[in-house]
Amino acid sequence: MKIQTKQIIKSGLLAGFIYALLMAGYDYSIGQDFRLLKFTINFIFFGFFIGILALYNAKKTNK
């Protein structure tokens, strides 16, 4: 696997985790309980979206 691909995957996972953590913190601050399913969905979908954007940016700048 290329180094660039690994960096895109890592950045997507990190961004998804941070987003899910912030959303869980927000839910907790307004009095809602922690829900693992919501945390996982936020983590996966946001991380995937950021990974796609990073891949698009990398391809666009390499042209």
Rosetta constraint file for C-alpha pairs under 8 A:
AtomPair CA 1 CA 5 HARMONIC 6.65 0.50
AtomPair CA 1 CA 6 HARMONIC 6.99 0.50
AtomPair CA 2 CA 6 HARMONIC 6.44 0.50
AtomPair CA 3 CA 7 HARMONIC 6.23 0.50
AtomPair CA 4 CA 8 HARMONIC 6.27 0.50
AtomPair CA 5 CA 9 HARMONIC 6.27 0.50
AtomPair CA 6 CA 10 HARMONIC 6.10 0.50
AtomPair CA 7 CA 11 HARMONIC 6.01 0.50
AtomPair CA 8 CA 12 HARMONIC 6.13 0.50
AtomPair CA 8 CA 51 HARMONIC 5.84 0.50
AtomPair CA 8 CA 54 HARMONIC 6.16 0.50
AtomPair CA 8 CA 55 HARMONIC 6.62 0.50
AtomPair CA 9 CA 13 HARMONIC 6.18 0.50
AtomPair CA 9 CA 51 HARMONIC 6.21 0.50
AtomPair CA 10 CA 14 HARMONIC 6.03 0.50
AtomPair CA 11 CA 15 HARMONIC 5.96 0.50
AtomPair CA 11 CA 50 HARMONIC 7.79 0.50
AtomPair CA 11 CA 51 HARMONIC 6.96 0.50
AtomPair CA 12 CA 16 HARMONIC 6.00 0.50
AtomPair CA 12 CA 46 HARMONIC 7.85 0.50
AtomPair CA 12 CA 47 HARMONIC 4.42 0.50
AtomPair CA 12 CA 48 HARMONIC 6.22 0.50
AtomPair CA 12 CA 49 HARMONIC 7.65 0.50
AtomPair CA 12 CA 50 HARMONIC 5.27 0.50
AtomPair CA 12 CA 51 HARMONIC 4.49 0.50
AtomPair CA 12 CA 54 HARMONIC 7.93 0.50
AtomPair CA 13 CA 17 HARMONIC 6.08 0.50
AtomPair CA 13 CA 43 HARMONIC 7.60 0.50
AtomPair CA 13 CA 44 HARMONIC 7.91 0.50
AtomPair CA 13 CA 47 HARMONIC 5.21 0.50
AtomPair CA 13 CA 48 HARMONIC 7.78 0.50
AtomPair CA 13 CA 51 HARMONIC 7.90 0.50
AtomPair CA 14 CA 18 HARMONIC 6.17 0.50
AtomPair CA 14 CA 47 HARMONIC 7.35 0.50
AtomPair CA 15 CA 19 HARMONIC 6.06 0.50
AtomPair CA 15 CA 46 HARMONIC 7.44 0.50
AtomPair CA 15 CA 47 HARMONIC 5.81 0.50
AtomPair CA 15 CA 50 HARMONIC 7.12 0.50
AtomPair CA 16 CA 20 HARMONIC 6.03 0.50
AtomPair CA 16 CA 42 HARMONIC 6.91 0.50
AtomPair CA 16 CA 43 HARMONIC 4.37 0.50
AtomPair CA 16 CA 44 HARMONIC 6.42 0.50
AtomPair CA 16 CA 45 HARMONIC 7.44 0.50
AtomPair CA 16 CA 46 HARMONIC 5.06 0.50
AtomPair CA 16 CA 47 HARMONIC 3.84 0.50
AtomPair CA 16 CA 48 HARMONIC 7.60 0.50
AtomPair CA 16 CA 50 HARMONIC 7.67 0.50
AtomPair CA 17 CA 21 HARMONIC 5.99 0.50
AtomPair CA 17 CA 43 HARMONIC 5.27 0.50
AtomPair CA 17 CA 47 HARMONIC 7.34 0.50
AtomPair CA 18 CA 22 HARMONIC 6.12 0.50
AtomPair CA 19 CA 23 HARMONIC 6.14 0.50
AtomPair CA 19 CA 42 HARMONIC 7.17 0.50
AtomPair CA 19 CA 43 HARMONIC 6.87 0.50
AtomPair CA 19 CA 46 HARMONIC 7.31 0.50
AtomPair CA 20 CA 24 HARMONIC 6.06 0.50
AtomPair CA 20 CA 39 HARMONIC 5.43 0.50
AtomPair CA 20 CA 40 HARMONIC 7.48 0.50
AtomPair CA 20 CA 42 HARMONIC 5.17 0.50
AtomPair CA 20 CA 43 HARMONIC 5.10 0.50
AtomPair CA 21 CA 25 HARMONIC 6.13 0.50
AtomPair CA 21 CA 39 HARMONIC 7.39 0.50
AtomPair CA 22 CA 26 HARMONIC 6.14 0.50
AtomPair CA 23 CA 27 HARMONIC 6.15 0.50
AtomPair CA 23 CA 39 HARMONIC 7.78 0.50
AtomPair CA 24 CA 28 HARMONIC 6.13 0.50
AtomPair CA 24 CA 34 HARMONIC 6.47 0.50
AtomPair CA 24 CA 35 HARMONIC 7.97 0.50
AtomPair CA 24 CA 39 HARMONIC 6.60 0.50
AtomPair CA 25 CA 29 HARMONIC 6.12 0.50
AtomPair CA 26 CA 30 HARMONIC 6.46 0.50
AtomPair CA 27 CA 31 HARMONIC 6.49 0.50
AtomPair CA 27 CA 32 HARMONIC 5.23 0.50
AtomPair CA 27 CA 33 HARMONIC 7.11 0.50
AtomPair CA 27 CA 34 HARMONIC 7.37 0.50
AtomPair CA 28 CA 32 HARMONIC 5.10 0.50
AtomPair CA 28 CA 33 HARMONIC 6.02 0.50
AtomPair CA 28 CA 34 HARMONIC 6.69 0.50
AtomPair CA 35 CA 39 HARMONIC 6.31 0.50
AtomPair CA 36 CA 40 HARMONIC 6.04 0.50
AtomPair CA 37 CA 41 HARMONIC 6.13 0.50
AtomPair CA 38 CA 42 HARMONIC 6.09 0.50
AtomPair CA 39 CA 43 HARMONIC 6.08 0.50
AtomPair CA 40 CA 44 HARMONIC 6.07 0.50
AtomPair CA 41 CA 45 HARMONIC 5.95 0.50
AtomPair CA 42 CA 46 HARMONIC 5.75 0.50
AtomPair CA 42 CA 47 HARMONIC 7.92 0.50
AtomPair CA 43 CA 47 HARMONIC 5.77 0.50
AtomPair CA 44 CA 48 HARMONIC 5.92 0.50
AtomPair CA 45 CA 49 HARMONIC 6.08 0.50
AtomPair CA 46 CA 50 HARMONIC 6.15 0.50
AtomPair CA 47 CA 51 HARMONIC 6.04 0.50
AtomPair CA 48 CA 52 HARMONIC 6.19 0.50
AtomPair CA 49 CA 53 HARMONIC 6.31 0.50
AtomPair CA 50 CA 54 HARMONIC 6.09 0.50
AtomPair CA 51 CA 55 HARMONIC 6.12 0.50
AtomPair CA 52 CA 56 HARMONIC 6.16 0.50
AtomPair CA 53 CA 57 HARMONIC 6.12 0.50
AtomPair CA 54 CA 58 HARMONIC 6.07 0.50
AtomPair CA 55 CA 59 HARMONIC 6.19 0.50
AtomPair CA 56 CA 60 HARMONIC 6.06 0.50
AtomPair CA 57 CA 61 HARMONIC 6.12 0.50
AtomPair CA 58 CA 62 HARMONIC 6.22 0.50
AtomPair CA 59 CA 63 HARMONIC 6.67 0.50
